[in-house]
Amino acid sequence: MRRALLTLGALLAAAPVTAQSAGQWQGPEQIWNATCGYCHGAGVAPELRGRKLDPQASAFIARNGAPGMPAFKPSEINDAELDQLARWIALAPIPAKAPQPVR
């Protein structure tokens, strides 16, 4: 178990989160692909799309971080972009073949 947690920690620390400056994103799908999807769309972290998650809760976690997940500063994604992303995640369809989480 400890080895799995260390491996997960190393993966998360090395994740190439390539956030742009706030206000320069082209839309929520671009934000997802450049940041969230690296883990949440690859089986490293739970898939979020298609789960009808509460947008306010999603935005709060993205802004403040969670265990193993970075917080995204307002200089990286502004509040309006974050709200748009959280609504997009809530309404996005379940991916055709969602990867299974790494165990």
N, CA and C of each residue as an Amber inpcrd file, in Angstrom:
protein
   309
   0.8290000  -1.1920000   0.0000000   0.0000000   0.0000000   0.0000000
   0.8710000   1.2520000   0.0000000   1.9100000   1.2260000   0.8420000
   2.7890000   2.3970000   0.9240000   3.4710000   2.6410000  -0.4200000
   3.8860000   1.5580000  -1.0870000   4.5280000   1.6850000  -2.3930000
   3.5840000   2.3170000  -3.4070000   2.3320000   1.9120000  -3.3860000
   1.3440000   2.4730000  -4.3010000   1.1560000   3.9610000  -4.0400000
   1.1050000   4.3460000  -2.7650000   0.9540000   5.7680000  -2.4340000
   2.1690000   6.5690000  -2.8580000   3.3620000   6.0070000  -2.6850000
   4.5710000   6.7030000  -3.1190000   4.6070000   6.8540000  -4.6310000
   4.1870000   5.8100000  -5.3450000   4.1360000   5.8770000  -6.8010000
   3.1320000   6.9240000  -7.2460000   1.9590000   6.9340000  -6.6260000
   0.9470000   7.9300000  -6.9630000   1.4570000   9.3330000  -6.6680000
   2.1060000   9.5130000  -5.5240000   2.6640000  10.8220000  -5.1870000
   3.6830000  11.2770000  -6.2090000   4.5320000  10.3670000  -6.6730000
   5.5350000  10.7130000  -7.6840000   4.8740000  11.0870000  -8.9960000
   3.8330000  10.3550000  -9.3760000   3.1090000  10.6810000 -10.6040000
   2.4810000  12.0610000 -10.5230000   1.8590000  12.3490000  -9.3970000
   1.2050000  13.6390000  -9.2450000   2.2060000  14.7770000  -9.2100000
   3.3260000  14.5630000  -8.5680000   4.3450000  15.6010000  -8.4990000
   4.9360000  15.8750000  -9.8720000   4.9740000  14.8660000 -10.7260000
   5.5620000  15.0200000 -12.0480000   4.5350000  15.3960000 -13.1090000
   3.2760000  15.4990000 -12.7300000   2.2280000  15.8010000 -13.6970000
   2.4820000  17.1460000 -14.3710000   2.4950000  17.1540000 -15.7000000
   2.7760000  18.3970000 -16.4010000   1.5470000  19.2960000 -16.4990000
   1.1340000  19.8310000 -15.3910000   0.0080000  20.7490000 -15.3850000
   0.4950000  22.0470000 -16.0140000  -0.0410000  22.3310000 -17.1800000
   0.4530000  23.4630000 -17.9480000  -0.5810000  24.5840000 -17.9590000
  -0.8610000  25.0940000 -16.8040000  -1.8380000  26.1670000 -16.7000000
  -1.3250000  27.4220000 -17.3800000  -2.2010000  28.0560000 -18.0710000
  -1.9030000  29.3270000 -18.6940000  -2.2370000  30.4180000 -17.6960000
  -2.1080000  31.6280000 -18.1200000  -2.5570000  32.7330000 -17.2840000
  -4.0660000  32.8230000 -17.3620000  -4.6630000  33.2380000 -16.2650000
  -6.1140000  33.4190000 -16.2440000  -6.5180000  34.3780000 -17.3570000
  -7.6490000  34.0960000 -17.9750000  -8.1640000  34.9440000 -19.0330000
  -7.6560000  34.5790000 -20.4130000  -6.7580000  33.5990000 -20.5220000
  -6.2080000  33.2140000 -21.8190000  -6.7110000  31.8530000 -22.3040000
  -7.5340000  31.2040000 -21.5040000  -8.0720000  29.9090000 -21.9080000
  -9.0870000  30.0960000 -23.0270000  -9.1980000  29.0930000 -23.8860000
 -10.1420000  29.1260000 -24.9980000 -11.5020000  28.5250000 -24.6410000
 -11.6240000  27.9480000 -23.4670000 -12.8960000  27.3700000 -23.0340000
 -12.6640000  26.2380000 -22.0630000 -13.7250000  25.7090000 -21.4750000
 -13.5800000  24.6940000 -20.4320000 -12.9530000  23.3910000 -20.9240000
 -13.2160000  23.0080000 -22.1520000 -12.6340000  21.7630000 -22.6500000
 -11.1120000  21.8940000 -22.7810000 -10.6390000  23.0610000 -23.1800000
  -9.1960000  23.2770000 -23.2450000  -8.5810000  23.2150000 -21.8460000
  -9.2520000  23.8250000 -20.8750000  -8.7520000  23.7750000 -19.4960000
  -8.6900000  22.3270000 -19.0310000  -9.7600000  21.5700000 -19.2790000
  -9.8020000  20.1580000 -18.8940000  -8.6220000  19.4080000 -19.5010000
  -8.4400000  19.5550000 -20.8020000  -7.3970000  18.8120000 -21.5010000
  -5.9890000  19.1870000 -21.0260000  -5.7850000  20.4420000 -20.6690000
  -4.4550000  20.9090000 -20.2710000  -4.1590000  20.6950000 -18.7960000
  -5.1820000  20.4880000 -17.9840000  -4.9500000  20.3770000 -16.5410000
  -5.6340000  19.1370000 -15.9690000  -6.9070000  19.1730000 -15.8120000
  -7.6650000  18.1220000 -15.1190000  -7.5330000  16.7470000 -15.7680000
  -7.6490000  16.7270000 -17.0900000  -7.6690000  15.4600000 -17.8150000
  -6.4020000  14.6520000 -17.6760000  -5.3000000  15.3060000 -17.3270000
  -4.0420000  14.5730000 -17.1920000  -4.1740000  13.4590000 -16.1560000
  -4.8770000  13.7150000 -15.0840000  -5.1000000  12.6890000 -14.0590000
  -6.5100000  12.1260000 -14.1120000  -7.5100000  13.0120000 -14.1980000
  -8.9020000  12.5750000 -14.1150000  -9.3880000  11.8950000 -15.3870000
  -8.6500000  12.0180000 -16.4620000  -9.0410000  11.3490000 -17.6990000
  -8.1250000  10.1880000 -18.0430000  -7.1660000   9.9070000 -17.1680000
  -6.1720000   8.8720000 -17.4630000  -6.1700000   7.7370000 -16.4530000
  -7.1140000   7.7150000 -15.5380000  -7.1870000   6.6350000 -14.5630000
  -6.3180000   6.8220000 -13.3350000  -5.6170000   7.9610000 -13.2320000
  -4.8050000   8.2330000 -12.0440000  -5.7040000   8.7010000 -10.9070000
  -6.6810000   9.5110000 -11.2550000  -7.6600000  10.0360000 -10.2970000
  -9.0550000   9.6870000 -10.8240000 -10.0690000   9.7690000  -9.9900000
 -11.4200000   9.4040000 -10.4450000 -11.8780000  10.2430000 -11.6440000
 -12.5920000   9.5910000 -12.5420000 -13.1950000  10.3010000 -13.6760000
 -14.2980000  11.1840000 -13.1200000 -14.3250000  12.4260000 -13.5370000
 -15.3150000  13.3810000 -13.0390000 -16.4650000  13.5920000 -14.0160000
 -16.1680000  13.4690000 -15.3010000 -17.1930000  13.7350000 -16.3180000
 -18.3070000  12.6920000 -16.2420000 -19.5270000  13.1590000 -16.4520000
 -20.6660000  12.2620000 -16.4700000 -21.2120000  11.8950000 -15.1050000
 -20.6740000  12.4830000 -14.0510000 -21.1190000  12.1380000 -12.6950000
 -22.0820000  13.1650000 -12.1130000 -22.3600000  14.2140000 -12.8640000
 -23.2900000  15.2650000 -12.4190000 -22.8850000  15.8400000 -11.0640000
 -21.5950000  16.1020000 -10.9200000 -21.0700000  16.6600000  -9.6720000
 -21.5550000  18.0880000  -9.4780000 -21.6700000  18.4980000  -8.2400000
 -22.0710000  19.8580000  -7.9090000 -20.9820000  20.8220000  -8.3790000
 -21.3020000  21.7320000  -9.3050000 -20.2900000  22.6600000  -9.8200000
 -19.6160000  23.4910000  -8.7340000 -20.3600000  23.8990000  -7.7200000
 -19.7470000  24.7010000  -6.6500000 -18.7120000  23.8830000  -5.8790000
 -19.0130000  22.6300000  -5.6250000 -18.0630000  21.7670000  -4.9150000
 -16.8280000  21.5190000  -5.7710000 -17.0270000  21.2630000  -7.0570000
 -15.8970000  21.0400000  -7.9630000 -15.0010000  22.2700000  -8.0380000
 -15.6050000  23.4390000  -8.1500000 -14.8310000  24.6820000  -8.2180000
 -14.0610000  24.9080000  -6.9210000 -14.6930000  24.6180000  -5.7880000
 -14.0320000  24.7920000  -4.4980000 -12.7990000  23.8930000  -4.3970000
 -12.9410000  22.6380000  -4.7810000 -11.8210000  21.7030000  -4.7040000
 -10.7120000  22.1180000  -5.6670000 -11.0780000  22.5230000  -6.8760000
 -10.0520000  22.9540000  -7.8360000  -9.3060000  24.1860000  -7.3300000
 -10.0030000  25.0890000  -6.7020000  -9.3780000  26.3210000  -6.2180000
  -8.4990000  26.0580000  -4.9930000  -8.9500000  25.1470000  -4.1240000
  -8.2630000  24.9210000  -2.8540000  -7.4070000  23.6580000  -2.8170000
  -7.5500000  22.8040000  -3.7960000  -6.7950000  21.5610000  -3.8300000
  -7.4160000  20.5050000  -2.9430000  -6.8650000  19.3310000  -3.0250000
  -7.3030000  18.1840000  -2.2240000  -6.0800000  17.2950000  -2.0480000
  -6.1470000  16.3030000  -1.1770000  -4.9800000  15.4230000  -1.0360000
  -4.5490000  14.8550000  -2.3910000  -3.3220000  15.1260000  -2.7720000
  -2.7900000  14.6390000  -4.0380000  -3.1650000  15.4670000  -5.2430000
  -3.9110000  16.5300000  -5.0440000  -4.3480000  17.3720000  -6.1630000
  -3.9240000  18.8120000  -5.9010000  -3.3330000  19.4470000  -6.9010000
  -2.9050000  20.8320000  -6.6950000  -4.0830000  21.7910000  -6.6480000
  -3.8720000  22.9160000  -6.0140000  -4.8560000  24.0060000  -6.0420000
  -4.5040000  24.8980000  -7.2360000  -5.5150000  25.3950000  -7.9100000
  -5.3010000  26.2810000  -9.0500000  -5.5730000  27.7130000  -8.6180000
  -4.5230000  28.5220000  -8.7060000  -4.5810000  29.9110000  -8.2530000
  -5.3850000  30.7690000  -9.2240000  -5.9520000  31.8760000  -8.7440000
  -6.6810000  32.7900000  -9.6220000  -5.8190000  33.3400000 -10.7590000
  -4.5030000  33.3540000 -10.5820000  -3.6350000  33.8130000 -11.6680000
  -3.5170000  32.7680000 -12.7810000  -3.8950000  31.5070000 -12.4830000
  -3.8560000  30.4330000 -13.4750000  -5.2070000  30.2420000 -14.1680000
  -6.2670000  30.3620000 -13.3930000  -7.6270000  30.2420000 -13.9160000
  -8.5000000  31.1550000 -13.0570000  -9.1370000  32.1170000 -13.7090000
  -9.9210000  33.0690000 -12.9220000 -11.2560000  32.4520000 -12.5010000
 -11.9770000  33.1550000 -11.6550000 -13.2270000  32.6120000 -11.1080000
 -14.2500000  32.3000000 -12.1970000 -14.3660000  33.1640000 -13.1930000
 -15.3360000  32.9210000 -14.2650000 -14.9650000  31.6650000 -15.0520000
 -13.6780000  31.4970000 -15.3580000 -13.2270000  30.3040000 -16.0800000
 -13.4350000  29.0530000 -15.2320000 -13.1540000  29.1600000 -13.9560000
 -13.3250000  28.0250000 -13.0510000 -14.7910000  27.6260000 -12.9490000
 -15.6710000  28.6030000 -12.8490000 -17.1120000  28.3070000 -12.8000000
 -17.5720000  27.6460000 -14.0910000 -17.0760000  28.1340000 -15.2210000
 -17.4340000  27.5650000 -16.5200000 -16.9310000  26.1220000 -16.6180000
 -15.7020000  25.8830000 -16.1590000 -15.1460000  24.5320000 -16.1630000
 -15.9710000  23.6000000 -15.2820000 -16.3170000  24.0430000 -14.0880000
 -17.0840000  23.2080000 -13.1570000 -18.4590000  22.8570000 -13.7280000
 -19.0990000  23.7940000 -14.3940000 -20.3990000  23.5090000 -15.0380000
 -20.2080000  22.5260000 -16.1950000 -19.1260000  22.6970000 -16.9640000
 -18.8330000  21.8000000 -18.0880000 -18.6290000  20.3710000 -17.5810000
 -17.8570000  20.2310000 -16.4920000 -17.6170000  18.8960000 -15.9200000
 -18.9370000  18.2550000 -15.5010000 -19.8170000  19.0280000 -14.8860000
 -21.1000000  18.4940000 -14.4130000 -21.9700000  18.0060000 -15.5620000
 -21.8740000  18.6650000 -16.7210000 -22.7410000  18.3400000 -17.8550000
 -22.0720000  17.4770000 -18.9140000 -20.7520000  17.3170000 -18.8260000
 -20.0300000  16.5430000 -19.8390000 -20.5150000  15.1000000 -19.8360000
 -20.5730000  14.4980000 -21.0160000 -20.9950000  13.0960000 -21.0670000
 -19.9120000  12.1800000 -20.4920000 -20.3500000  11.0050000 -20.0840000
 -19.4100000   9.9920000 -19.6260000 -18.5520000   9.6120000 -20.8260000
 -17.2380000   9.5960000 -20.6640000 -16.3840000   9.2030000 -21.7810000
 -16.7170000   7.7930000 -22.2590000 -16.5700000   7.5520000 -23.5530000
 -16.9100000   6.2480000 -24.1350000 -16.1970000   5.1100000 -23.4200000
 -14.9180000   5.2740000 -23.1780000 -14.1790000   4.2450000 -22.4550000
 -13.3690000   4.9380000 -21.3800000 -13.9570000   5.0570000 -20.2370000
 -13.2760000   5.7030000 -19.1090000 -12.2220000   4.7490000 -18.5630000
 -10.9770000   5.2370000 -18.3880000  -9.9380000   4.3710000 -17.8270000
 -10.2490000   3.9990000 -16.3930000  -9.7850000   2.8630000 -15.9880000
  -9.9660000   2.4170000 -14.6140000  -8.8780000   3.0180000 -13.7450000
  -9.2070000   3.4280000 -12.5270000  -8.1900000   3.9880000 -11.6340000
  -7.0620000   3.0080000 -11.3600000  -5.8690000   3.5440000 -11.2220000
  -4.7050000   2.7470000 -10.8660000  -4.8520000   2.3080000  -9.4230000
  -4.5730000   1.0880000  -9.1350000  -4.7060000   0.5690000  -7.7660000
  -3.3610000   0.2390000  -7.2040000
